Amino acid sequence: MQSKDVNNLKWPHIGTILAGGQSKRMGEPKEGVLLWDGKPMIDHLINTLSKITKEILILGEPKGADIKSRKDIKCIPDHKPDSGPLGGIETLLSSNLDTEYLVVACDQPLLTVELLQKLAKSTPSSNIRLFTFESFSDINPFPGIYPSSLLPHIKYSIQKGLTAMHEMIQSCSDVTWIPINQSEAALLKNINTPKDLKELIQGKK
């Protein structure tokens, strides 16, 4: 009964994990870094998204983790692997696989089903949907929901030299901001460095 209830709550669109970055600060591919339970970081994202989205897509090259052998997960290469997250989003929206996508970064293993459901339940579907918290000094582009209708704006932004995610978002009028509290904001943390990783694992002991 519990499994059926969870399935009924699934968002009817694709969950996407951005992977394949250079991981310079970590010193090794972040996707394959082992966490407190001995599982690769990307597995935590896959496990969470599998409980909320109808399908999981890995965008980019998931280095350090064996993902391509999994038949339940689709992988597509980033058309512009050196152009950062915005280039990845352009590739995703150009795929025509869906009308909107729930996108997370591969280094956000603390994300929960409950938190992502807040995004999934947000409206309207024509808008970018992002979290906001009063102490955020910068825009947090992930996790976020990105509609395929955003593609022309992204192409225009890149053409104009606005190649950072926050620049594209700031130039877009169709953004829905979803407020979260302090404990929820902590779940958005990116694990970018060995220090971040050590603190995370120690905190789970």
C-alpha positions in Angstrom: 0.0 0.0 0.0 2.8 2.4 0.9 4.6 1.8 -2.4 1.4 2.6 -4.3 0.8 5.8 -2.4 4.4 7.0 -3.2 3.9 6.2 -6.9 0.7 8.3 -6.9 2.7 11.2 -5.7 5.3 11.1 -8.4 5.8 14.2 -10.6 4.9 13.2 -14.2 8.1 14.7 -15.7 11.8 13.9 -15.9 14.2 14.3 -13.0 17.7 15.3 -14.2 21.1 15.2 -12.5 23.8 17.5 -13.9 27.0 15.5 -14.0 30.4 15.6 -15.7 31.9 18.8 -14.3 35.7 19.1 -13.9 35.5 18.7 -10.0 38.7 20.8 -9.6 38.0 21.7 -6.0 37.2 18.1 -5.0 40.2 16.7 -6.9 38.3 13.7 -8.2 34.9 13.2 -9.9 32.3 14.2 -7.4 29.7 11.7 -8.8 31.8 8.8 -7.6 32.9 10.1 -4.2 31.8 7.7 -1.5 29.6 9.1 1.3 28.8 8.0 4.9 27.1 4.8 3.8 29.8 3.8 1.3 27.6 4.7 -1.7 28.7 7.1 -4.5 27.3 10.6 -4.1 25.3 10.3 -7.4 23.5 7.3 -6.0 21.9 9.4 -3.3 20.5 11.8 -5.9 19.2 8.8 -8.0 17.6 7.3 -5.0 15.8 10.5 -4.1 14.7 11.4 -7.6 13.4 7.8 -8.2 10.8 8.4 -5.4 9.4 11.6 -6.9 9.9 11.7 -10.7 8.6 9.4 -13.5 12.1 9.0 -15.1 15.7 9.9 -14.3 18.1 11.4 -16.7 21.8 12.0 -16.3 23.1 15.0 -18.3 26.8 14.8 -19.0 29.5 12.2 -18.4 29.0 10.6 -14.9 32.7 10.0 -14.1 33.7 7.8 -11.2 30.4 6.0 -11.1 29.0 3.1 -13.1 25.7 4.6 -14.4 25.6 3.7 -18.1 25.0 0.0 -17.3 21.8 0.8 -15.5 18.8 0.3 -17.8 16.5 2.3 -15.6 18.5 5.5 -16.2 19.0 7.5 -19.4 22.2 9.4 -20.1 22.7 12.1 -22.6 25.9 13.9 -23.4 26.3 17.6 -22.8 26.5 19.2 -26.3 28.8 21.9 -24.8 30.7 20.2 -22.0 32.9 23.2 -21.2 30.1 25.8 -21.1 29.0 25.2 -17.5 25.6 24.5 -16.1 23.8 26.9 -18.5 25.1 25.0 -21.5 23.9 21.8 -19.9 20.4 23.3 -19.4 20.4 24.3 -23.1 21.3 20.7 -24.0 18.5 19.4 -21.8 15.8 21.6 -23.1 16.9 21.0 -26.7 16.4 17.2 -26.2 12.6 17.5 -26.5 12.3 14.6 -24.1 9.7 16.5 -21.9 8.0 19.8 -21.4 9.7 20.5 -18.0 12.5 19.1 -15.9 13.3 18.9 -12.2 17.1 19.6 -12.2 19.5 18.9 -9.4 23.3 19.1 -9.2 25.3 15.8 -8.7 26.9 17.3 -5.5 23.6 17.9 -3.6 23.2 14.5 -1.7 21.2 16.0 1.2 18.2 16.8 -1.0 15.0 15.1 0.3 11.8 13.9 -1.4 9.8 16.2 0.8 11.8 19.3 -0.2 11.7 18.4 -3.9 7.9 17.9 -3.7 7.6 21.6 -2.9 9.1 22.3 -6.3 7.0 19.7 -8.0 3.8 21.1 -6.6 4.6 24.7 -7.6 3.0 26.6 -10.5 2.8 27.8 -13.2 4.4 25.2 -15.4 5.6 27.9 -17.8 7.9 29.4 -15.1 11.3 28.5 -13.8 10.7 27.5 -10.1 13.4 28.0 -7.6 13.9 28.1 -3.8 14.6 31.3 -1.9 15.7 31.9 1.6 16.1 35.2 3.4 19.9 34.7 4.0 20.7 33.6 0.5 23.2 36.1 -0.9 23.1 34.5 -4.4 20.6 32.8 -6.6 20.5 29.1 -6.1 19.7 27.6 -9.6 19.6 24.0 -8.3 17.4 22.3 -7.5 15.0 23.9 -9.9 12.3 23.2 -12.4 13.1 24.4 -15.9 10.4 24.4 -18.6 11.3 23.6 -22.3 9.6 26.9 -23.2 12.7 28.6 -21.6 15.0 27.5 -24.4 14.7 30.6 -26.6 15.5 32.8 -23.6 18.6 30.7 -22.8 19.8 30.8 -26.4 19.3 34.6 -26.4 21.2 34.9 -23.0 24.1 32.9 -24.3 24.2 35.0 -27.5 24.3 38.2 -25.4 27.2 36.8 -23.3 25.1 36.1 -20.2 26.6 32.6 -19.7 26.2 32.1 -15.9 23.0 30.6 -14.5 22.3 33.5 -12.2 22.6 36.0 -15.1 20.1 34.1 -17.2 17.7 33.8 -14.2 18.0 37.5 -13.3 17.2 38.4 -16.9 14.1 36.2 -16.9 10.7 37.6 -15.8 9.0 34.2 -15.5 10.4 32.9 -12.2 8.4 31.5 -9.3 10.3 31.8 -6.0 9.4 29.2 -3.3 10.3 30.3 0.2 12.0 27.7 2.5 13.1 27.7 6.1 16.6 27.5 7.5 16.7 23.7 8.0 15.4 23.2 4.4 18.0 25.7 3.0 20.8 23.6 4.6 19.7 20.7 2.5 20.7 22.5 -0.7 24.4 22.5 0.3 26.9 21.5 -2.5 29.7 19.1 -1.5 32.5 20.8 -3.5 35.7 20.1 -1.6 37.4 17.4 0.5 36.6 19.6 3.5 32.9 19.7 2.7 33.0 15.9 2.3 34.8 15.3 5.6 32.3 17.6 7.5 29.4 15.9 5.9 30.6 12.4 6.8 31.5 13.4 10.3 28.1 14.9 10.8 26.4 11.7 9.8 28.3 9.6 12.4 
